[in-house]
Amino acid sequence: MLGLVFTNYFYTPANCFDGRHNGTESGVDCGGNCVRICALAVEQPVVQWAQSFRVAEGQYNAVAYIENRNVIAASP
């Protein structure tokens, strides 16, 4: 009876927004089944090349090819 009362009123299943390291998480609310990547697991992007060039007098343009080595993280 006491276990049923505890379960119904106090128990909350692990989720990715509870502020605790529980369930399948690798850190607090990150990794495992959570979408958020743990900060220590993130690899820095690698600049393969960068070039700037003059478009007109006093105007320059810049382009770069940057490799993201984080397989599950992307940015448009």
N, C-alpha and C positions, 0 to 999 in steps of 0.2 A: 504494500500500500504506500509506504513512504517513498519507495523508488518510483512509483507511478506519479506521485505528486512532484518529486524532484524533476523528473523527465518532462512533465507537462509545463512547469513554470520556470525552471532554471536552466535547462539544457538547451544550448543552441548548437547546431551542427557547424562544423568548420566551413568557412567560406573565405573568399579572397578580399573581404572588406571588414574583417573583424579586429584588425590591429594586433593579431597574434600569429605566431609561427606554429601552425597546426595543419592537420590533413596532409596533403601531398606537397605542400609548399617547401621551397628551398630556403626561403627567408621569410621575414614578416610580410605577409600578403604579396609575395612574388615567387616566381618560378613554379615548377610542378604544373598543376592544372590552371594556375592563374595566368592571365594574359600579360600582366606586368612583369618585366624582366628585372631580376635582382641587379643592383648597381655593380656588384663585384663580378658579375658574369658578362657584362657588356664590354665588347672590344671596341677600341677607338677606330674611327674610319681612317683609311689610308689614302693619301693624295697620290695618285699615280702620275699625274702631270697637271701643270697649270700654265696658262699663257695669257698675257695681256697684250693688246695691240691698239694702235691708234686708229680711231675711226674718222676723226676730223680734228681740226686745230683745237686743242684744249679738251678733247673728248677721247676717252679710252674705254675699251670693253675688256672684259676678262672672262675666261672660260676655264673650267677645270674638270678633270675626270676623277671622281672620288669613289673608292670601293668600300662598301659596307660589308664587313665580315660577319655581321650578326645575322644568322640565317632566318631567325623568326622576327626580326625587327626591320622595319622599312619606313621610308619617308618619301613622299612623292617629290 
